[in-house]
Amino acid sequence: MNQSGKIDMTYGSIMSKVFLFAIPIIIGNVLQQLYTTVDTLVIGNYCGKTSLAAVGTSSQPVEILLGLFLGVGTGVSILVSQYTGANNEEKLNKVTHTAVSFVYMVGIPTCVVGLWMTPLVLRWMGTPDDTWDAAVSYTRIIFFGALGNVGYNMNAGILRGLGDSKASLWFLVVSCITNIILDLVFVAGLGMDVRGAALATIIAMYLSWMVSIIYIRRKFPALSFSFLPRHCDREELGNIVKIGMPIGINNSLYSFGHVVLQSLVNAQGSTFMAGVSVAGRVTGITNVAITALSSAATTFSGQNYGAKNIDRLRQGYLKIPVISGMITLAAGLLVISFRMPILRIFMKDEGVLLYAGRYVMVLLLSQWLYAIFNGIICVVNGVGLIRYTTIVNILMLWLVRVPSAYIISYFFDGTYVMLCYPISFGFGMIMMLGYYLFSPKWKAIIRNKEPENA
């Protein structure tokens, strides 16, 4: 197999390999933030705060369905990293072929179900009347891009598992440039409002998916990767579902929880909704390092577990999450220092800016807790121990975050609902550190013994 662009994490300096792997993902995540930021900038400046509020509330219904299958993509990435570490090309071919089939098996139904459920979910969320039409239009158009979204993220997961994190960066460059140009044409030029922004987004996503397929076919010809499904291996499909489905269900439950939280945001009116939407673009800036280092943690863990290199796994399983937390805290403090000038780029309305500034402060002072929590989860997921991590994620959301959000909203001030995040982040971090310290299954892994039940 062509090894060009691959990073082998089974030898050499751990953090050097992690950063080498993570930097392209960080740049790619910045580009993703850039093109969602362009949506916000264009809509905020050419359409107004009700359109901005509509886009902000529309992202959650999409994540409910897509989160399930993007989690399965993470399962594929874990299997690919383990087979890569073990140098098992036969299984590598089977799992990648099965992944292509899976994209079509779930992408098309997701589009259909999403189109049907959009108004139901938005109504349940209490979407205000002044944002209703725009929110429905935006969400339905985005669901038309479900196949491209699932396909691109599946291919990106395969490449991460192979140790190639650079390729996704170039896919996102293409997507970002396409999205920016089409945003300006559709929204600023043709006056298509949120419909234009949604259309630009799905065109860019489908283009990224096509480019990723072409890349895999050229750089990894031994995989015999295809545009259309050809073979679905029952055993590997079972492995994908076994590992990926709990992660996907967790993602969907997480997204559903965010729908519940969004309903609390919506109850505060369109000004607060717009403030949260703008703040989300800014807090997303510091989230890029978390995502990248967490992806690196999964690949590091999977490759070394697959290669039976337990000594190296033992050296990095805590180091990677802690460094992720330190970087996230430093980035958060930097952004907080310049938050108001940054926020004013998006919106001039002082009411929106007041809420956005408050939201940014609360999130960025606590996001480092989430970085450590998520880093540990990704290390544990990388060796295939996904049950506990799924349970902790669910508890963090439904036992801590959602109840605390309701308490804050109904007994104090709903415009401080974002305080539920640091409370839940702290809970999650403590639970995952406890797993490292007390779990017999994890201790069996790092002692180079197979756990009885993963």
Helices and strands as residue ranges (DSSP letters): H 14-46, H 49-85, H 89-124, H 129-143, H 146-162, H 166-183, I 184-189, H 193-219, G 221-223, H 234-266, H 270-306, H 310-316, H 319-337, H 339-346, H 350-382, H 387-395, I 396-401, H 402-411, G 414-419, H 420-438, H 440-446
